[in-house]
């Protein structure tokens, strides 16, 4: 599995160098999935991480207010779906 991970990382680097950033992002997802499997992180921990990275509704409403710059966080790009 570790050799597959190394190969995927080389492929991702080649895609970035070759001007294919979107395809490289897809390979990054495969790398992430493999790393999660290798590290044996429980689904509950991953969900907790996703929840912590995603702002609550109140913070999201404040981020839409142009006068309020405090507490703005970027929304998580990925969410764990099981």
N, C-alpha and C positions, 0 to 999 in steps of 0.2 A: 504494500500500500504506500509505503514511503517513497518508493521509486516512481510510482504513478504520480504522487504529489509533486515530486521534483520535475517530472516531465511536463505536467500541467503548468507549473510555474515558468518553465522555459517557453512553452507555447504562448503563455500570456505575455511574456516579455517580447517575443517575436511579433505578436499581434500589435502590441503598442508601438514597437519600432517600425512596423510596416504600415502604420496609420489606420489601424482597425480598432479604435478604442471601445466601440460598443461590443464587438465580438470579444475583446479582452475582458470586458466586464462580465460577460456570460461565463467565460472560463473562470473568472474570479469566484463566481457563485459555486461552480463545481469544486474549486479548491476549498472554499469555505465549508461546503457540505462534507467533503472528505476530512478536513481537519476536525470538524465537530464529531464525526464518527470515530476518528482516531483518539480524540481526547476523552471520549465517553462522558461528555457534558450532558446532564439530564435535561429533558425537555422543559421541566419546571424552571430550571435556572435560565435557560434561553428565553423563555417567556418573560421572566422577571426582568431580564436585561432589556428586552424589547419594550416592555412597559415603562421602564425607567428612562429609556431614550425618547419615548413618545410623550410630548407634553400633554397635560390634562386639558380639558375643555376651557377652563378659565385662562390658562396661559395662552392657548391658541387664540382666544378672543382678544386678549391684550396685545398679541403680536399683530393683529389686524388693525389696531388703533395706531395711526401714524404718530401720535403724540407720545406713545409709550414705547420706549426702546428697552426698558429693563425686562429681564426675564425672557427675552426672545431666544428660542432655540430652533435649530433646524430640525424638521421632521425626519424621523428615521426613514431611510430609503427602503429598508426591508422589514417585514413583519413576519414573525413565525406563525405559520398556519399548519395546524395538525388536524 
